[in-house]
Amino acid sequence: MGADIDPLLKWRGEFPILDRTTYMISNSLGAMPRGVYEGLRGYADSWSDRGVRAWEEGWWEMAVGVGDQIAPLIGAGPGEISLHQNVTLTQAVISSCFDFRGPRNKVAMVELEFPSIQYFYHEQRRLGARVEVVATPDQIRIDLDKLLAAIDETTLLVPISQVLFRSASIVDAPAIIERAHRVGAHVILDVFQAAGSIPIDVRGLGVDFAVGGVLKWLCGGPGVAYLYVREDLRTKLRPALTGWIAHRRPFAFETGAIEPRDDSFRYLNGTPQIPALYACQPGLDIVNKAGIGAIRDKSMRMTLRLIEGARSRGWRVNTPENPAERAGTVSVECPHAYEVSRELLARDIIVDYRPKAGVRVSPHFYNREDECDFTLAQMDEILKTGAWKKHVAAVTHA
């Protein structure tokens, strides 16, 4: 399909890796826009030419200012986002606002949550947190009723991904938020796998916190995660994980206790990651211009194409068939899925593999629809010819 039929393909030329690979892994790392070269050159020029003066000429404001490019993609407003190094740290900042030593100390989460978040909250047990992990009936969807039942009057935090990383299943965030608020709990909505692939409206949802990162569907590279705090909570809460950039007068170098700012800088801490903040902007600019509505429409077509193609070959699909329940990834559990994924990589068809999911195929707005067909055809050929067998000795995932 050409750019005249698919207008989103006009952006394809902005991503150099697409010239030499079949890039179907935007759920893990979005393709790099060529504008990143110029962005990082701008960073280097600022450091080289302005030296320490670069801080007062723009660097200091970037950890919130660049967030304004993310805000429209998740339904937040200007100045409502602070930028951090990764999502685990955003969870740590949020967690540090609360005291787990009281009777309301439960963290309710699901078994299908991303492991890093589970690791973090299990370690909060040393601070008094009680962690309840809700089991799942399968590897595709959460058990919503069990999660809602687990959110009770002793629940403090509910960290939940809007889109599950293994299956791309979309959870019922409104139901979870409604239940949590009814009993006085706070929801931390992880939109990492959602932002850039489906429409999001954190303000409309009334969610307490939203977190995510730019390196996947937002094509922003590693080193930039974002934290949204609902307006009425922003000045009410006080992170214990803090630092000088959150202080009202950081360059006064005052000793003693912090006097925190009242805006999104309140949720920052140490010196920000300036190079990554330069690198992420070209991708955010393109995704904003492409538009989430158009991206979502194309994604539903491509994921349906993948689901139908996989099932026609008799392969299990660990992704919801209903387009309203799935985001941008299709997890295909074909025979010898790990070995097949390794052979695909050897053929410059870039996908990944996850246990209990299979081969994750994640086309984005810059992909052509025929690349979906090509990926499945190559998987079929790899199985039929036995090309997967060369990777058996390399299996280390079990």
LINTAMO-V375435 format. One record per residue. N is the residue number from 1. PSI is psi in radians with two decimals (* if undefined). OMEGA is omega in whole degrees, -180 to 180 (999 if undefined). Layout:
N PSI OMEGA
N PSI OMEGA
This chain:
1 2.17 -177
2 3.00 -178
3 -0.39 179
4 -0.50 178
5 -0.72 179
6 1.68 -176
7 -0.39 180
8 -0.37 180
9 -0.16 176
10 -0.34 179
11 -0.17 -173
12 -0.69 -179
13 -0.20 179
14 -0.07 -175
15 1.70 -172
16 -0.62 -176
17 -0.38 -179
18 -0.28 178
19 -0.35 -173
20 -0.07 178
21 2.87 166
22 1.74 -168
23 1.79 -174
24 0.80 -173
25 0.58 -178
26 -0.24 174
27 -0.25 -178
28 -0.84 176
29 1.96 178
30 2.66 178
31 2.56 -178
32 2.21 173
33 2.54 -180
34 -0.36 178
35 -0.27 178
36 -0.59 178
37 -0.82 -179
38 -0.65 179
39 -0.82 -180
40 -0.50 174
41 -0.65 177
42 -0.69 176
43 -0.84 -179
44 -0.68 179
45 -0.72 179
46 -0.78 -180
47 -0.78 -177
48 -0.81 -172
49 -0.61 -174
50 -0.31 179
51 -2.41 -176
52 -0.36 179
53 -0.33 -180
54 -0.49 179
55 -0.85 -177
56 -0.10 179
57 0.33 174
58 -0.57 -176
59 -0.74 -173
60 -0.55 -176
61 -0.17 -170
62 -0.53 -175
63 -0.21 170
64 -0.71 -176
65 -0.75 180
66 -0.43 177
67 -0.38 179
68 -0.33 174
69 -0.38 178
70 -0.58 -173
71 -0.86 -178
72 -0.33 -179
73 -0.25 179
74 0.08 178
75 0.39 176
76 2.97 180
77 2.98 178
78 2.42 178
79 0.09 -175
80 0.04 -176
81 2.36 170
82 2.63 -173
83 2.37 -174
84 -3.11 -176
85 -0.61 179
86 2.93 -174
87 -0.59 178
88 -0.67 178
89 -0.59 176
90 -0.67 176
91 -0.67 180
92 -0.69 178
93 -0.81 180
94 -0.86 -179
95 -0.62 -177
96 -0.14 176
97 -0.19 -170
98 2.80 -179
99 2.05 -178
100 0.12 -176
101 -0.13 -179
102 -3.06 -180
103 -0.44 175
104 1.61 -173
105 0.25 -179
106 2.45 168
107 2.00 -180
108 2.16 -178
109 3.00 -176
110 2.70 -180
111 -0.48 -177
112 0.12 177
113 2.67 -179
114 2.36 -172
115 -0.69 -178
116 -0.65 -180
117 -0.67 176
118 -0.77 179
119 -0.78 -177
120 -0.86 -175
121 -0.53 174
122 -0.60 178
123 -0.32 177
124 -0.11 176
125 -0.49 179
126 -0.30 177
127 0.07 177
128 -0.06 -179
129 2.46 168
130 2.15 -175
131 2.11 175
132 2.06 -180
133 2.08 -178
134 2.14 -179
135 2.80 -178
136 2.52 179
137 -0.38 179
138 -2.98 -179
139 0.25 -175
140 -0.86 -174
141 2.72 172
142 2.83 172
143 1.63 -174
144 -0.77 -177
145 -0.72 179
146 -0.66 178
147 -0.78 179
148 -0.66 179
149 -0.54 -179
150 -0.37 180
151 1.74 -175
152 -2.95 -175
153 -0.16 176
154 0.01 -177
155 2.31 178
156 -0.86 -175
157 2.52 175
158 1.61 174
159 2.16 -176
160 2.38 176
161 2.32 176
162 -0.58 175
163 2.17 -178
164 2.39 -171
165 -0.51 -179
166 -0.77 -170
167 -0.18 -174
168 0.37 176
169 2.34 179
170 2.19 -179
171 2.85 180
172 1.38 -177
173 -0.74 180
174 -0.72 -180
175 -0.68 -179
176 -0.75 180
177 -0.75 180
178 -0.79 -180
179 -0.78 -178
180 -0.78 -178
181 -0.53 180
182 -0.53 -179
183 0.08 176
184 0.30 179
185 2.88 180
186 2.41 179
187 2.30 172
188 1.82 -176
189 2.01 178
190 1.94 -177
191 0.38 -177
192 -0.88 -178
193 -0.03 -178
194 -0.80 -175
195 2.20 -178
196 -0.16 178
197 -0.51 177
198 2.74 176
199 2.47 180
200 2.48 177
201 1.51 -176
202 -0.60 178
203 -0.78 179
204 -0.60 178
205 -0.43 -176
206 0.39 -177
207 2.59 -177
208 -0.83 -180
209 2.60 170
210 2.41 -180
211 2.78 178
212 -3.04 179
213 2.91 -174
214 -0.10 -167
215 -0.20 -178
216 -1.87 -173
217 -0.25 -180
218 -0.04 171
219 0.66 -176
220 -0.04 179
221 2.99 -177
222 2.78 173
223 0.02 180
224 1.95 171
225 2.75 -176
226 2.64 -179
227 2.10 174
228 2.32 176
229 2.24 -179
230 2.49 -170
231 -0.75 -177
232 -0.26 178
233 -0.31 -168
234 -0.80 180
235 -0.24 -179
236 -0.68 -176
237 2.71 -177
238 1.84 -179
239 2.39 171
240 -0.47 173
241 1.69 -172
242 -3.05 -179
243 -2.98 -167
244 -0.48 -180
245 -0.30 177
246 -0.16 -178
247 2.58 -178
248 -0.59 -177
249 1.21 -173
250 -0.59 -176
251 0.11 169
252 -0.28 178
253 0.81 180
254 2.46 178
255 2.90 179
256 -2.70 -175
257 2.63 179
258 2.58 168
259 1.64 -169
260 2.60 174
261 2.89 -179
262 -0.10 -179
263 -2.83 -176
264 -0.32 175
265 -0.38 179
266 -0.50 -174
267 0.13 175
268 3.12 -179
269 -1.58 -177
270 -2.96 -177
271 2.28 -175
272 2.85 -174
273 1.32 -169
274 -0.81 -178
275 -0.74 -180
276 -0.56 180
277 -0.50 171
278 -0.79 -173
279 -0.52 -173
280 -0.28 -169
281 -0.67 179
282 -0.71 178
283 -0.74 178
284 -0.67 179
285 -0.77 -179
286 -0.79 -179
287 -0.70 177
288 -0.73 -179
289 -0.67 179
290 -0.68 177
291 2.24 -177
292 -0.60 180
293 -0.82 179
294 -0.68 179
295 -0.77 -179
296 -0.76 179
297 -0.79 -180
298 -0.68 179
299 -0.75 180
300 -0.63 177
301 -0.80 -177
302 -0.70 180
303 -0.61 175
304 -0.71 179
305 -0.74 179
306 -0.77 -179
307 -0.84 -179
308 -0.69 180
309 -0.67 179
310 -0.77 -178
311 -0.54 177
312 -0.36 178
313 0.03 177
314 0.30 -179
315 2.56 177
316 2.43 177
317 2.09 -179
318 0.83 179
319 2.45 -179
320 2.44 178
321 -0.60 180
322 2.10 -177
323 -0.47 179
324 -0.27 -177
325 -0.04 -177
326 2.64 176
327 -2.32 -166
328 -0.03 -176
329 2.54 170
330 2.11 180
331 2.01 -174
332 2.02 180
333 1.33 176
334 2.94 175
335 2.52 176
336 0.78 -171
337 -0.73 -179
338 -0.83 -178
339 -0.64 177
340 -0.71 180
341 -0.64 179
342 -0.65 178
343 -0.62 174
344 -0.76 178
345 -0.69 179
346 -0.41 180
347 0.25 -179
348 0.57 169
349 1.82 -166
350 1.92 177
351 -3.06 170
352 3.06 -179
353 2.44 173
354 2.36 176
355 2.49 180
356 0.19 177
357 -0.91 -177
358 -2.65 178
359 2.09 179
360 2.10 -179
361 2.12 -169
362 1.44 176
363 2.65 180
364 -3.07 -174
365 -0.42 -179
366 -0.06 178
367 2.64 171
368 2.60 -179
369 -0.54 -180
370 -0.31 177
371 -0.47 174
372 -0.81 179
373 -0.75 -178
374 -0.73 -180
375 -0.81 179
376 -0.68 179
377 -0.68 178
378 -0.66 176
379 -0.76 179
380 -0.80 -178
381 -0.66 178
382 -0.72 179
383 -0.75 -176
384 -0.59 -178
385 -0.16 -177
386 0.28 -180
387 -0.38 179
388 -0.42 -172
389 -0.47 -178
390 -0.25 -177
391 0.04 -178
392 -0.75 -178
393 -0.37 -177
394 -0.01 -176
395 2.11 177
396 0.09 -173
397 -0.26 -174
398 * 999
